């Protein structure tokens, strides 16, 4: 019976830590966009690896690297 005096406060402490961690995650926006990372891995914005014959060397730059 005396072990309950130790286990109940420990269980409440664990529940308190879990609740704090959940509330922290909600407040910092960890659950805002659940589908974005899953779709982001499907979108490939790297340069293509297929060789482009007949193109000039500066055509191989991505759109972000080009100056206007």
DSSP file (Angstrom, degrees, kcal/mol; ACC not computed):
  #  RESIDUE AA STRUCTURE BP1 BP2  ACC     N-H-->O    O-->H-N    N-H-->O    O-->H-N    TCO  KAPPA ALPHA  PHI   PSI    X-CA   Y-CA   Z-CA
    1    1 A X    >>        0   0    0      0, 0.0     3,-1.0     0, 0.0     4,-0.5   0.000 360.0 360.0 360.0 -33.4    0.0    0.0    0.0
    2    2 A X  T >4  +     0   0    0      1,-0.2     3,-0.8     2,-0.2     4,-0.5   0.775 360.0  67.5 -68.5 -23.2    2.9    2.4    0.7
    3    3 A X  T >> S+     0   0    0      1,-0.2     4,-2.8     2,-0.2     3,-1.1   0.802  89.3  65.3 -66.7 -26.6    4.1    2.0   -2.9
    4    4 A X  H <> S+     0   0    0     -3,-1.0     4,-2.2     1,-0.3     5,-0.3   0.824  91.8  62.4 -64.1 -30.4    1.0    3.9   -4.0
    5    5 A X  H << S+     0   0    0     -3,-0.8     4,-0.4    -4,-0.5    -1,-0.3   0.751 113.7  35.7 -65.9 -22.3    2.2    7.0   -2.2
    6    6 A X  H <> S+     0   0    0     -3,-1.1     4,-1.6    -4,-0.5    -2,-0.2   0.831 117.5  49.4 -94.0 -42.6    5.2    6.9   -4.6
    7    7 A X  H  X S+     0   0    0     -4,-2.8     4,-2.6     1,-0.2     5,-0.2   0.864 105.4  55.4 -71.6 -36.8    3.6    5.7   -7.8
    8    8 A X  H  X S+     0   0    0     -4,-2.2     4,-2.3     2,-0.2     5,-0.2   0.943 110.7  43.7 -65.9 -47.3    0.6    8.1   -7.9
    9    9 A X  H  > S+     0   0    0     -4,-0.4     4,-2.1    -5,-0.3    -1,-0.2   0.881 114.5  51.5 -64.0 -34.6    2.8   11.3   -7.7
   10   10 A X  H  X S+     0   0    0     -4,-1.6     4,-2.3     2,-0.2    -2,-0.2   0.916 110.3  48.3 -65.7 -41.3    5.2    9.8  -10.2
   11   11 A X  H  X S+     0   0    0     -4,-2.6     4,-2.4     2,-0.2    -2,-0.2   0.902 111.5  49.7 -64.9 -41.2    2.3    9.0  -12.6
   12   12 A X  H  X S+     0   0    0     -4,-2.3     4,-2.3     1,-0.2    -1,-0.2   0.876 110.0  52.0 -65.0 -36.2    0.9   12.5  -12.2
   13   13 A X  H  X S+     0   0    0     -4,-2.1     4,-2.3     2,-0.2    -2,-0.2   0.913 109.9  47.7 -64.9 -42.9    4.4   13.9  -12.9
   14   14 A X  H  X S+     0   0    0     -4,-2.3     4,-2.4     2,-0.2    -2,-0.2   0.910 112.6  49.1 -64.8 -42.2    4.7   11.9  -16.1
   15   15 A X  H  X S+     0   0    0     -4,-2.4     4,-2.5     1,-0.2    -2,-0.2   0.901 110.6  51.6 -62.8 -40.8    1.2   13.0  -17.2
   16   16 A X  H  X S+     0   0    0     -4,-2.3     4,-2.5     2,-0.2    -2,-0.2   0.906 110.4  47.4 -63.1 -42.3    2.1   16.6  -16.4
   17   17 A X  H  X S+     0   0    0     -4,-2.3     4,-2.5     2,-0.2    -2,-0.2   0.910 112.8  49.2 -65.5 -42.1    5.3   16.4  -18.5
   18   18 A X  H  X S+     0   0    0     -4,-2.4     4,-2.2     2,-0.2    -2,-0.2   0.903 112.5  48.0 -64.1 -41.3    3.4   14.8  -21.4
   19   19 A X  H  X S+     0   0    0     -4,-2.5     4,-2.5     2,-0.2    -2,-0.2   0.910 111.7  49.7 -66.4 -41.7    0.7   17.5  -21.3
   20   20 A X  H  X S+     0   0    0     -4,-2.5     4,-2.4     2,-0.2    -2,-0.2   0.922 111.1  49.5 -61.5 -43.9    3.4   20.2  -21.2
   21   21 A X  H  X S+     0   0    0     -4,-2.5     4,-2.1     2,-0.2    -2,-0.2   0.891 112.1  48.5 -63.9 -39.9    5.2   18.7  -24.2
   22   22 A X  H  X S+     0   0    0     -4,-2.2     4,-2.1     2,-0.2    -2,-0.2   0.930 112.6  46.9 -65.8 -45.5    1.9   18.5  -26.1
   23   23 A X  H  X S+     0   0    0     -4,-2.5     4,-2.4     1,-0.2    -2,-0.2   0.875 111.3  52.3 -65.7 -36.6    0.9   22.1  -25.3
   24   24 A X  H  X S+     0   0    0     -4,-2.4     4,-2.0    -5,-0.2    -1,-0.2   0.922 109.5  49.7 -62.5 -43.8    4.4   23.3  -26.3
   25   25 A X  H  <>S+     0   0    0     -4,-2.1     5,-2.5     1,-0.2     6,-0.5   0.886 112.2  47.7 -64.2 -39.0    4.2   21.5  -29.6
   26   26 A X  H ><5S+     0   0    0     -4,-2.1     3,-1.0     1,-0.2    -1,-0.2   0.923 112.8  48.2 -67.8 -43.9    0.8   23.0  -30.3
   27   27 A X  H 3<5S+     0   0    0     -4,-2.4    -2,-0.2     1,-0.2    -1,-0.2   0.822 110.0  51.4 -68.1 -31.5    1.9   26.5  -29.4
   28   28 A X  T 3<5S-     0   0    0     -4,-2.0    -1,-0.2    -5,-0.2    -2,-0.2   0.431 117.4-109.8 -88.8   2.7    5.1   26.4  -31.5
   29   29 A X  T X 5 +     0   0    0     -3,-1.0     3,-1.1    -4,-0.3     4,-0.4   0.747  69.3 142.8  84.0  24.5    3.2   25.3  -34.6
   30   30 A X  T 3 <S+     0   0    0     -5,-2.5    -4,-0.2     1,-0.2     3,-0.1   0.759  78.5  41.3 -69.0 -22.9    4.4   21.7  -34.9
   31   31 A X  T 3  S+     0   0    0     -6,-0.5     3,-0.3    -5,-0.2    -1,-0.2   0.218  85.9 100.0-108.1  13.7    0.9   20.5  -36.0
   32   32 A X  S <  S+     0   0    0     -3,-1.1     2,-0.6     1,-0.3    -1,-0.1   0.936  91.7  24.4 -67.3 -47.6    0.1   23.4  -38.4
   33   33 A X        +     0   0    0     -4,-0.4     4,-0.5     1,-0.1    -1,-0.3  -0.859  62.8 162.6-124.9  95.5    1.0   21.7  -41.7
   34   34 A X  S    S+     0   0    0     -2,-0.6     4,-0.3    -3,-0.3    -1,-0.1   0.756  78.8  42.1 -85.2 -24.5    0.8   18.0  -41.5
   35   35 A X  S  > S+     0   0    0      2,-0.1     4,-1.9     1,-0.1     5,-0.2   0.669  94.2  80.1 -96.4 -18.3    0.6   17.3  -45.3
   36   36 A X  H  > S+     0   0    0      1,-0.2     4,-2.4     2,-0.2     3,-0.2   0.920  92.5  46.8 -58.8 -50.9    3.3   19.8  -46.5
   37   37 A X  H  > S+     0   0    0     -4,-0.5     4,-1.3     1,-0.2    -1,-0.2   0.857 110.7  54.5 -62.4 -32.5    6.4   17.8  -45.7
   38   38 A X  H  4 S+     0   0    0     -4,-0.3     4,-0.3     1,-0.2    -1,-0.2   0.887 114.5  39.8 -67.3 -37.4    4.8   14.7  -47.3
   39   39 A X  H >X S+     0   0    0     -4,-1.9     4,-1.0    -3,-0.2     3,-0.9   0.803 106.8  65.4 -79.3 -29.5    4.2   16.6  -50.6
   40   40 A X  H 3< S+     0   0    0     -4,-2.4     3,-0.4     1,-0.3    -2,-0.2   0.836  95.6  56.3 -64.7 -33.4    7.5   18.5  -50.4
   41   41 A X  T 3< S+     0   0    0     -4,-1.3    -1,-0.3     1,-0.2    -2,-0.2   0.741 104.5  54.5 -72.3 -19.5    9.6   15.3  -50.9
   42   42 A X  T <4 S+     0   0    0     -3,-0.9     2,-0.7    -4,-0.3    -1,-0.2   0.740  92.4  81.1 -82.3 -23.3    7.7   14.6  -54.1
   43   43 A X     <  -     0   0    0     -4,-1.0     2,-0.7    -3,-0.4    -1,-0.0  -0.754  66.3-163.8 -88.6 117.1    8.5   18.0  -55.6
   44   44 A X        +     0   0    0     -2,-0.7    -3,-0.1     1,-0.1    -2,-0.0  -0.887  17.8 170.7-104.7 113.3   12.0   17.9  -57.1
   45   45 A X        +     0   0    0     -2,-0.7    -1,-0.1     2,-0.0     2,-0.1   0.147  42.8 112.0-108.4  19.7   13.4   21.4  -57.7
   46   46 A X  S    S-     0   0    0      1,-0.1     2,-0.1    16,-0.0     3,-0.1  -0.396  81.0 -86.3 -81.1 166.9   16.9   20.3  -58.5
   47   47 A X        -     0   0    0      1,-0.1    -1,-0.1    -2,-0.1    -2,-0.0  -0.449  54.8 -96.6 -68.6 147.0   18.4   20.6  -62.0
   48   48 A X        -     0   0    0      1,-0.1    -1,-0.1    -2,-0.1     4,-0.1  -0.365  21.7-146.0 -66.4 146.5   17.7   17.6  -64.2
   49   49 A X        +     0   0    0      2,-0.1     2,-0.4    -3,-0.1    -1,-0.1   0.496  69.8 104.1 -90.5  -5.4   20.4   14.9  -64.4
   50   50 A X  S    S-     0   0    0      1,-0.1     2,-0.1     2,-0.0    -2,-0.1  -0.640  82.7-112.1 -76.1 129.1   19.6   14.1  -68.0
   51   51 A X        -     0   0    0     -2,-0.4     2,-0.8     1,-0.1    -2,-0.1  -0.385  22.0-143.1 -65.9 138.1   22.3   15.7  -70.3
   52   52 A X    >   -     0   0    0     -4,-0.1     3,-0.8    -2,-0.1     2,-0.2  -0.864  17.6-158.3-104.0  99.6   21.1   18.5  -72.4
   53   53 A X  T 3  S+     0   0    0     -2,-0.8     3,-0.1     1,-0.2     0, 0.0  -0.534  71.8  23.0 -80.5 143.3   22.9   18.2  -75.8
   54   54 A X  T 3  S+     0   0    0      1,-0.3     2,-0.3    -2,-0.2    -1,-0.2   0.648  93.7 121.9  80.6  15.5   23.1   21.3  -78.0
   55   55 A X    <   -     0   0    0     -3,-0.8    -1,-0.3     1,-0.0     2,-0.1  -0.806  66.2-108.2-109.8 153.8   22.6   23.8  -75.2
   56   56 A X    >   -     0   0    0     -2,-0.3     3,-1.3     1,-0.1     4,-0.4  -0.404  31.4-113.3 -73.3 155.3   24.9   26.6  -74.1
   57   57 A X  G >  S+     0   0    0      1,-0.3     3,-1.1     2,-0.2     4,-0.1   0.844 115.5  53.6 -61.2 -34.1   26.8   26.1  -70.8
   58   58 A X  G >  S+     0   0    0      1,-0.2     3,-0.8     2,-0.2    -1,-0.3   0.584  93.4  72.2 -82.0  -5.0   25.0   29.0  -69.1
   59   59 A X  G <  S+     0   0    0     -3,-1.3    -1,-0.2     1,-0.2    -2,-0.2   0.660  84.1  70.6 -74.6 -15.7   21.6   27.4  -70.0
   60   60 A X  G <  S+     0   0    0     -3,-1.1    -1,-0.2    -4,-0.4    -2,-0.2   0.587  75.3 104.9 -78.6  -8.5   22.3   24.8  -67.4
   61   61 A X  S <  S-     0   0    0     -3,-0.8     5,-0.0    -4,-0.1     2,-0.0  -0.426  77.6-114.5 -69.8 146.7   21.9   27.3  -64.5
   62   62 A X    >>  -     0   0    0      1,-0.1     3,-0.9    -2,-0.1     4,-0.9  -0.312  29.7-103.6 -73.9 167.3   18.7   27.0  -62.6
   63   63 A X  T 34 S+     0   0    0      1,-0.3     3,-0.3     2,-0.2    -1,-0.1   0.806 120.9  56.6 -63.2 -29.2   16.2   29.8  -62.8
   64   64 A X  T 34 S+     0   0    0      1,-0.2    -1,-0.3     3,-0.0    -3,-0.0   0.767 105.4  51.1 -73.8 -24.5   17.2   31.0  -59.3
   65   65 A X  T <4 S+     0   0    0     -3,-0.9    -1,-0.2     2,-0.1    -2,-0.2   0.648  90.1  97.0 -86.6 -16.4   20.8   31.4  -60.3
   66   66 A X     <  -     0   0    0     -4,-0.9     2,-0.3    -3,-0.3    -8,-0.0  -0.458  67.1-137.6 -78.3 144.4   20.2   33.5  -63.4
   67   67 A X              0   0    0     -2,-0.2    -2,-0.1     1,-0.1    -1,-0.0  -0.748 360.0 360.0 -96.4 150.3   20.4   37.2  -63.4
   68   68 A X              0   0    0     -2,-0.3    -1,-0.1     0, 0.0    -2,-0.0   0.470 360.0 360.0 -77.0 360.0   17.8   39.3  -65.1
